[in-house]
């Protein structure tokens, strides 16, 4: 552990740390543009210059200089001040002074650092360089004249996203950042380059000219677009969520978010259910809350205990618990969330959990993917696998071949291979210290038993290591399973119910439900179309809720905005309805609900990883069937919010279906 | 990007060059190039293979050759590298032409030493022969480009025409070279100064004169005897 002196203060830094990291440890701020903790070191912006002794008598780029024993680092000498002013002046030579019309204004590294470290005036009187705009797809807007060529976007595309489609062409003053032939970048993580860009060269296209950062109310919450549980911040103004950006959580999403997480928010103000509807003469007509409740109460009198509750993919635990409590009040436990008919065994939650944890994936050395298109089902788990591969991990996969952005040894799409794995796979697992298997939704139907049988054969459980993972891709799934939203026969067990509540469920086959259908949700999607009564609920941005991600991490989000019109938070709807039905639920506030939920499921009471004991069910180890595809057919249109979002529609049309869009002339 | 080449229309270029493949002879050269680098380092072959491809395009079109996008992609597939990475290389080096050029690519050096020694005259000669900067003559013979230092300062001014350098130029010598090329001849390369062989000092050496005839030990004169 080298000991260095930063501005006269001696500190010890970890071996392999750079001078910049040493300065940060000492609490000194070092300005930087190209350096980023999660990307490789480029050392090309020169903003992080410091004085180092011993060394040549000139400023050194601290981001690329290893900290060595007995080094003396100075960050506040006249030489350093001069160097920073010089670099800043060079950077500003070709940077336009268009901050008033730049979307980065107010949260711009260049703006902040030129105030803090710049000269304050310009000596440059020549013409500035101008660069034509580049097309990078429906998410990223470019104003390339503002680019300072830090190459963060290139390194992100190459290292994290694994899509080498962004690069720097030409050279010297003519260097330009562009996507290959200005085609759309085909990454589900492309929105992250907007956050990485230290200037206003890459900004968000859907959010262009919408708001200034200081006008926005910032609410910390949890994303529901997939089961990763990305920690997000919703920026809202008035009643509208204007954008969504990731928060740093090393255990979950690091500091990335998928394009769906970021840009589905414009679907929150479209196709919304803002008043109750009741079906009369085959048509849904507007109604008051009382009329809607009365319609349900009429039916409820006659159904006895034949009541079912179907959970949607986005539901929070509070809604699910209120639904469960209502079903219980009828004497029913017909709860199910696996809308597409999955009926895997859920008797042990550990056997359907992502036990390795998302961060743990990075340390794996052999990985077997079974029936999962990780890139679409959990893009941020996929980036962890890329990191594991960088450290030397080997990846095998069973399923139809697809581009996962890294080298995979495909073992074919026939699940039968699980019973007879090739020697290459068994050898790799025999040698592995931290082997893991990820079972996706496509394989859970035909091969749950076979994958559980492999736990012993492949030695997936080691001391302090559980390599058996099931990958869910619905935000409500783990929470639902913990609350008992699973029937032995799957959703088929619910089809006969005389009264069915759909908590934002839009993906199931509604024609199989013969009874009275009540839809409680926020978007006018498939569920509302088939319902007999529609009760307008709140989306994830409009309620404080608890979600459990695929690794069993209990996380809580806050309300950013209020639901539109007559819409209410879902649990309050269920509470009000229960009173009309004469089965009043025993909670009047969210706190009381949470307390009741904690009694029912203690794991949901504490935030953080829930502990599930490893006692897998004994299932027949048969694996049958050839996988024809993966459950997600269109990454950008997986739930009602995305389907209402023009940005996601456009992404789907352009990136999945290959349509081309003419750029509007400017 | 005043001098940036207009990258030609994609559909047309793809139709013409989409089926690009090595000739038998170049296939051997490709193998030779790839053999120079260890396995897993095929990316190192980007530059030599782009050069080989440009030469093959040149041979097919009777020009100095250029790199259509499909050919760049072909090279990228050859070495298993993303298209972008090879495209970056092709755009970085000025030796790779991104747009078609004529049979002779006349690259006039205009950097300081050449300028001081009369590159303006060379440029004027080119202009009077009908060559326009950045354009190809209507007969498809010449493309004129002004370039930065080619490292021939001691025999400035100079032009590079395809693979050959012509040095110690003035107005008339430039005209003569261009006319010879027009006639299909191959003028003497290197210095055009009569009596000069390479870049030795004009008019005989001015330093180390004792070394001209035979080896001479200067060290005693400099006070540090051997």
Interface residues (C-beta under 8 A of the other chain):
Chain A: X131 X132 X164 X165 X166 X167 X168 X169 X170 X171 X174 X176 X179 X180 X181
Chain B: X1 X4 X10 X69 X82 X83 X84 X85 X87 X88 X91 X92
